[in-house]
Amino acid sequence: MTEVRLLSTTAILGYGFPEDSLKRGMARNPHLIGADAGSVDPGPYYLGSGKSFASPRAIKRDLQLMLRASAETGVPVAISTAGGAGGAPHLEATAELAREIAREDKLDFKMALIGSEQDKAFLARKAAEGKTRALAGLPALGGETIERATRIVGLMGPEPYMAALDAGAQVIIGGRSTDPAPWAAAVIRAGLGQAEAWYAGKMLECGAEPALPKKEDCLFVTVTEGGVECEPTNPIRRCTPMSVANFALHENSSPVRHVEPGGVLDTTDCIFEAVSDRAVRISGMRWEPSDRLTIKLEGVELVGYRAVAICATRDPVLIATIDPYLVRVREIVAEKTSAFGIAAADYELVIRVYGRDGVMGALEPYKGPLGHELCFVIEAICPTQEQASAVIAIARTTMLHSDFPGRLCKEGNMAIPFSPSDLEAGAMYRFSVFHTVEVDTPTEMFPIRYEKV
Amino acid sequence: MASIASIAQVCKSKNAGPFFFTIDVVFEKKEMFERVRSTNVLNAQLFADLYKVDLADVQFTIYPAALAFKATVPRRIPAGEIGDSDVYGAQQHAPLLAVDIPINDLN
């Protein structure tokens, strides 16, 4: 095949897109319709809890339009990193939405579910064989880290998607995937080059993000030998050489070297040419295959349970003495919690001061005078929710009522914006696994189940 | 002198995975990009200082295709870890906005 046409509907399945944009894209006869459905960006909670950061209602809306378009035309649909984080519950939740849509719309299709959640024994064996490597300065992957992890996923490349397409799947729901994977799969499968395939995937992974003005929308990419052409399907948006070049900066540590399973996409010498006032052709990308095939792992472990309270002061006397006040609050909280059986060592109490350094923390360069009000977001993290809620209740009342020098506001130091004053935030996770594992084949960690829907 | 806030088209930050922030400064016109580049103020050491990390841990790239300077630095607190204040890493560009570039004539 000399040309592969790909339609990405939105940045994340569930973020939405105009229905007309999908129609315009379908009119150009794409070979694959897809959307990425996950990201590591919203933090560790979603992988840990098995929940998605997009709502099922929003995901269903986007998926339904894509499945209908697919049913009308026979063009396969690929959803990658299903359900936000790509674990087994995420995959199942997305599959269940697809089944529900099929029932409602009387559609039938062959569905492929590609798993990416990893077996702990498999990973422990790989770690023992010295076939894992830590990223980002983390400790080497040991048995204990693997055991403690709530959930670990591997980031698949294009090969499992290629296998599902080969098997004639009309709808592919993939677990955790490197973002360009399904797109690269369609291009490589058609016999075009790896460099073009990966670059096309990079362009499509966030929908119309490489176009202006920015908003969740559809992007159409045409891949030919030696080049990739991008055009948003919504006529109000356009790609310019600069908007497309700029997208190489997005979420990458380097704009010119993109490490992927099986190699590196080098974009140092890319050329961006406008082919119309709305479309851009990119050429000059290179693919450097690596000598070892590695798969990236992401895993999280439970830290504890969190409770949160939000309050604010408008009192200039307190603002002027806020640091010693917060020290005193911590002392009183420790004293009171130990009286009911929770030692200071049993909790983490974080007090963020918005209006001072709530965003930058220790990196805040501004050392000037504080504003006329300050907001405090207080959180307690404990081994159980009951403990966290007990600590936050004491911390909130201590913030509200403790004395300070020159105090005039003797009925209360804080404005508390709602009742109940404290919020139970539930389980809290941390990223504990961020490693690579060496494998023999690019598909061995990603089993595919087929289902007639 | 001209602050980055007054001459850049884009100055933004974002996660590059859970353990790194990436910070981009993009200019609208090639001429301004080249002038800023020639001052050499935007370099790896600047980012090491602003984000209090070792120079060796800063990945700094000048990317002329997008008229951009990019730095990636390790997070002091990983995304979502206890004490993290910016899970998406989208508000870590602020210290850069005030950086002065020795340019007087802005035309």
Interface residues (C-beta under 8 A of the other chain):
Chain A: V40 D41 P42 G43 P44 Y45 L135 A136 G137 L138 M242 A245 N246 A248 L249 H250 E251 N252 S253 S254 P255 V256 C270 F272 V303 E348 V350 R352 G358 V359 M360 G361 A362 L363 P365 I381 M428 Y429 R430 F431 F434
Chain B: V10 K14 N15 A16 G17 P18 F19 F20 T22 D24 V26 L50 Y51 K52 Q59 T61 Y63 A65 A66 L67 A68 K70 T72 P74 R76 I77 P78 A79 G80 E81 I82 G83 S85 D86 V87 Y88 Q91 Q92 A94 P95 A98
